[in-house]
Amino acid sequence: MTTPAAPTGTLTGLPSLPPLLLRGALRSPLKRPRPDADFPRTRLVLPGLRVDLARLAAYERVCGFPTGADALPVTYPHVLGFPVAMRLMSGRDFPLPLLGLVHTSIGVTRRAATPATAVYELTVYVEGLARHRRGTEAAVVTELRADGGAEPVWESRSTYLARHRVDGGAAPRPEGGPAAAQAEPLPVRAQWRLAGDVGRRYGAASGDRNPIHLHPLTARLFGFPRAIAHGMWTVARCLAAHGTPDAAVVRAEFRAPVPLPGTVAYGAADGRFELRGRDGRRLHLSGTVDPYPA
């Protein structure tokens, strides 16, 4: 018996993020998350996507990537796909509340160079839900195809956690990934002093203007004493320093928020990278960079 094909929705342009974030916030109190809940099966597809080069340059500057090359930073397709993901995750049929949802990890596979001036097809879908020791985790997949290409040249899998009480244990995470963080810090390659406006500058470049990243006053409304850096800014900043080959596999786990302003230590060795507090104790981010194929 064959599995029926997932329904496809074709977009004519990238959705606007602010209305989606508002819609998701208003619907959040009505959501009752659980790992066995149903979730949207629709794949949203945006053909004929061209990159806004001015917006790309702003992103490169705030994240520390070199500007002017005809190549997308390895994390940039996530920015392109994020509004499409929010369209799915703010819908009535998505079972997790958008308010309080935590981006816990991302895995990226880039099979070839991705020119900034190329035309792409973007696809985003919810892969599924899973039990987590702190609640329910959703996996969202983003794919980027060269115009007319059958296979993705870039794809990612992000996990988002909705915290709630759970009965029983959670499925264990795979061994050997960034979650199995080493006890000893990696060699420190740089210390970065982060200004209080990093969240606002990244939000302007990426379109992700979540209030927890913008200002201490808006962050306090959601339980944070200070604004915190975007998780995707922290991994992009690390990868800008680390470097990635044209064909690469990147994995990162977001371990603890990075308060703004503040000072962090970037460490790297043997294809691993991390971001810790200035004293080296608190681990904010851990990740790996490997060649593709391995």
C-alpha positions as CSV (number, residue, x, y, z in Angstrom):
1,M,0.0,0.0,0.0
2,T,1.5,3.3,-1.1
3,T,1.6,6.3,1.2
4,P,-0.4,9.2,-0.2
5,A,1.6,12.2,-1.3
6,A,1.6,15.2,1.0
7,P,-0.5,18.1,-0.2
8,T,1.5,21.0,-1.6
9,G,0.7,24.7,-1.3
10,T,2.4,27.0,-3.8
11,L,3.4,30.6,-2.7
12,T,3.8,33.6,-4.9
13,G,6.2,35.4,-2.5
14,L,7.7,35.3,1.0
15,P,5.1,35.9,3.7
16,S,5.4,38.9,5.9
17,L,6.6,37.8,9.4
18,P,5.0,40.3,11.8
19,P,1.3,39.3,11.0
20,L,2.3,35.6,11.3
21,L,4.1,36.2,14.7
22,L,1.0,38.1,15.9
23,R,-1.4,35.4,14.7
24,G,0.7,32.7,16.4
25,A,0.8,34.6,19.6
26,L,-2.9,35.1,19.7
27,R,-3.6,31.4,19.0
28,S,-1.0,30.2,21.5
29,P,-3.3,30.1,24.6
30,L,-5.7,27.7,22.6
31,K,-3.0,25.1,21.9
32,R,-2.7,22.0,23.9
33,P,0.7,20.4,22.9
34,R,1.4,16.7,23.1
35,P,3.7,14.4,21.2
36,D,0.9,12.4,19.7
37,A,-1.0,15.4,18.3
38,D,-1.8,15.8,14.7
39,F,0.2,18.3,12.7
40,P,0.0,20.0,9.3
41,R,1.2,17.7,6.4
42,T,1.2,20.4,3.7
43,R,4.5,21.3,2.0
44,L,4.7,25.0,1.2
45,V,6.7,25.7,-2.0
46,L,8.0,29.0,-3.3
47,P,9.4,28.8,-6.8
48,G,11.4,31.5,-8.6
49,L,13.0,32.8,-5.4
50,R,15.7,35.5,-5.9
51,V,17.8,36.7,-3.0
52,D,17.6,40.4,-2.1
53,L,21.3,41.3,-2.3
54,A,21.0,44.4,-0.1
55,R,19.4,42.4,2.7
56,L,21.9,39.7,2.3
57,A,24.8,42.2,2.7
58,A,23.2,43.5,5.9
59,Y,23.0,39.9,7.2
60,E,26.6,39.3,6.3
61,R,27.7,42.4,8.1
62,V,25.9,41.7,11.4
63,C,27.0,38.0,11.4
64,G,30.6,38.6,10.5
65,F,30.6,37.0,7.1
66,P,32.6,38.6,4.3
67,T,30.5,40.7,1.9
68,G,30.5,40.9,-1.9
69,A,31.0,37.3,-2.8
70,D,28.4,35.5,-5.0
71,A,27.7,32.9,-2.4
72,L,25.1,32.5,0.3
73,P,26.5,32.0,3.9
74,V,25.7,28.5,5.0
75,T,23.0,29.7,7.4
76,Y,21.3,32.2,5.1
77,P,18.7,29.8,3.5
78,H,17.3,29.4,7.0
79,V,16.5,33.2,7.0
80,L,14.8,32.7,3.6
81,G,12.7,29.8,4.9
82,F,11.8,31.2,8.3
83,P,8.7,33.2,7.2
84,V,7.4,30.1,5.4
85,A,8.0,28.0,8.5
86,M,6.2,30.6,10.6
87,R,3.2,30.4,8.2
88,L,2.9,26.7,9.0
89,M,3.7,27.1,12.8
90,S,1.2,29.9,13.3
91,G,-1.7,28.0,11.8
92,R,-4.6,26.5,13.6
93,D,-3.5,23.0,12.7
94,F,0.0,23.3,14.2
95,P,-0.4,21.9,17.8
96,L,2.4,23.8,19.6
97,P,2.0,27.3,20.9
98,L,4.2,29.8,19.2
99,L,4.7,31.8,22.4
100,G,7.4,30.2,24.4
101,L,8.6,27.9,21.6
102,V,12.3,27.3,21.9
103,H,14.6,26.6,18.9
104,T,16.7,23.8,20.3
105,S,18.8,22.6,17.4
106,I,19.6,22.8,13.7
107,G,21.3,20.5,11.2
108,V,22.3,21.8,7.8
109,T,23.5,19.9,4.8
110,R,24.9,21.9,1.9
111,R,25.7,19.7,-1.0
112,A,27.2,22.4,-3.3
113,A,27.9,26.1,-3.4
114,T,24.8,28.3,-3.4
115,P,25.4,31.4,-5.5
116,A,23.6,34.5,-4.3
117,T,22.5,35.4,-7.8
118,A,20.9,32.1,-8.6
119,V,17.2,31.4,-8.8
120,Y,15.9,28.9,-6.2
121,E,12.8,26.9,-5.2
122,L,12.2,26.9,-1.5
123,T,10.2,24.1,0.3
124,V,9.2,24.0,4.0
125,Y,7.3,21.3,5.9
126,V,6.7,19.9,9.4
127,E,8.4,16.5,9.6
128,G,6.9,15.4,12.8
129,L,6.5,15.7,16.6
130,A,8.5,13.8,19.3
131,R,8.4,13.5,23.0
132,H,11.1,15.5,24.9
133,R,11.9,15.3,28.5
134,R,10.6,18.8,28.9
135,G,7.6,18.6,26.6
136,T,7.1,18.2,22.8
137,E,9.5,18.9,20.1
138,A,8.6,19.7,16.5
139,A,11.0,19.1,13.5
140,V,10.7,21.5,10.6
141,V,12.5,20.9,7.3
142,T,13.6,23.5,4.9
143,E,14.9,22.7,1.4
144,L,16.5,24.8,-1.3
145,R,16.7,23.7,-4.8
146,A,18.4,25.3,-7.8
147,D,15.8,26.4,-10.3
148,G,14.7,23.2,-12.0
149,G,16.8,20.9,-9.8
150,A,15.3,17.7,-8.5
151,E,17.5,17.4,-5.4
152,P,18.0,20.0,-2.7
153,V,21.4,21.8,-2.8
154,W,20.8,22.9,0.8
155,E,18.5,21.5,3.4
156,S,18.0,21.9,7.2
157,R,16.2,20.3,10.0
158,S,15.3,22.5,13.0
159,T,13.8,21.3,16.2
160,Y,11.5,23.5,18.3
161,L,10.5,22.7,21.9
162,A,7.2,23.5,23.6
163,R,7.7,23.1,27.3
164,H,4.9,21.3,29.2
165,R,4.5,18.5,31.7
166,V,5.1,15.1,30.3
167,D,4.4,11.6,31.7
168,G,7.1,9.0,31.2
169,G,10.5,9.4,29.7
170,A,11.6,11.0,26.6
171,A,13.3,9.2,23.7
172,P,17.1,9.6,24.1
173,R,19.1,11.8,21.8
174,P,21.6,10.2,19.4
175,E,25.1,9.8,20.8
176,G,28.0,11.7,19.4
177,G,26.3,14.9,18.2
178,P,26.7,18.4,19.7
179,A,24.4,17.3,22.6
180,A,27.2,15.1,23.8
181,A,29.2,18.2,24.7
182,Q,32.7,17.7,26.1
183,A,33.2,18.5,29.7
184,E,36.3,20.6,29.0
185,P,35.9,23.8,27.0
186,L,37.4,23.9,23.5
187,P,40.5,26.2,23.0
188,V,39.3,29.8,23.0
189,R,39.9,31.5,19.7
190,A,38.3,34.8,20.4
191,Q,36.3,36.8,22.9
192,W,33.4,38.9,21.5
193,R,31.9,41.8,23.3
194,L,28.2,41.9,22.2
195,A,26.5,45.2,22.1
196,G,22.9,45.6,23.4
197,D,21.6,46.3,19.9
198,V,22.8,43.0,18.3
199,G,19.3,41.6,18.5
200,R,17.8,44.7,16.8
201,R,20.4,44.7,14.0
202,Y,20.0,41.0,13.4
203,G,16.2,41.4,13.5
204,A,16.4,44.1,10.8
205,A,18.6,42.0,8.6
206,S,16.8,38.7,9.0
207,G,13.2,39.9,9.6
208,D,12.9,38.0,12.9
209,R,11.8,40.8,15.3
210,N,10.8,38.6,18.2
211,P,10.4,40.9,21.2
212,I,12.7,38.8,23.4
213,H,15.7,39.9,21.2
214,L,15.0,43.6,20.8
215,H,15.0,45.4,24.1
216,P,15.1,44.7,27.8
217,L,11.6,46.1,28.3
218,T,10.1,43.8,25.7
219,A,12.2,40.8,26.9
220,R,10.9,41.2,30.4
221,L,7.3,40.7,29.2
222,F,8.4,37.2,28.3
223,G,10.4,36.5,31.5
224,F,13.9,37.5,30.4
225,P,15.7,40.1,32.6
226,R,17.6,41.3,29.5
227,A,17.3,40.9,25.7
228,I,18.9,37.7,24.4
229,A,20.7,37.1,21.1
230,H,18.9,35.2,18.4
231,G,20.1,31.6,18.4
232,M,20.6,31.7,14.7
233,W,22.8,34.7,15.0
234,T,25.1,32.9,17.5
235,V,25.5,29.9,15.2
236,A,26.1,32.2,12.2
237,R,28.6,34.2,14.1
238,C,30.5,31.1,15.0
239,L,30.4,29.7,11.5
240,A,31.6,33.0,10.1
241,A,34.7,32.6,12.3
242,H,35.1,28.9,11.8
243,G,34.5,28.7,8.0
244,T,32.6,26.0,6.1
245,P,33.5,24.2,2.8
246,D,31.1,24.5,-0.2
247,A,29.9,21.0,0.6
248,A,29.4,20.6,4.3
249,V,27.3,19.2,7.1
250,V,26.7,21.5,10.1
251,R,25.0,20.6,13.4
252,A,24.4,22.9,16.3
253,E,22.5,22.8,19.6
254,F,21.3,25.8,21.4
255,R,22.1,25.2,25.1
256,A,21.5,28.5,27.0
257,P,20.4,32.0,26.0
258,V,23.1,34.7,25.4
259,P,22.2,37.9,27.3
260,L,22.7,41.3,25.7
261,P,24.9,43.1,26.2
262,G,27.6,40.7,27.3
263,T,30.9,39.0,26.5
264,V,31.2,35.4,25.1
265,A,34.2,33.1,24.4
266,Y,34.3,31.4,21.0
267,G,36.1,28.1,21.0
268,A,37.0,25.8,18.2
269,A,39.1,22.6,17.4
270,D,38.9,19.6,15.1
271,G,35.7,20.6,13.3
272,R,33.9,21.5,16.6
273,F,32.9,24.9,17.7
274,E,31.2,26.4,20.8
275,L,30.1,29.6,22.5
276,R,30.5,29.9,26.2
277,G,30.3,32.6,28.8
278,R,33.3,34.8,29.4
279,D,34.5,32.6,32.3
280,G,34.1,29.4,30.2
281,R,31.6,27.7,32.5
282,R,28.2,28.3,30.8
283,L,27.8,26.6,27.5
284,H,25.5,28.6,25.2
285,L,26.0,26.8,21.9
286,S,27.9,23.7,20.6
287,G,28.3,22.4,17.1
288,T,30.2,20.6,14.5
289,V,31.3,21.1,10.9
290,D,32.0,18.1,8.7
291,P,32.7,17.7,4.9
292,Y,29.9,16.4,2.7
293,P,29.9,13.6,1.9
294,A,31.6,12.3,5.0
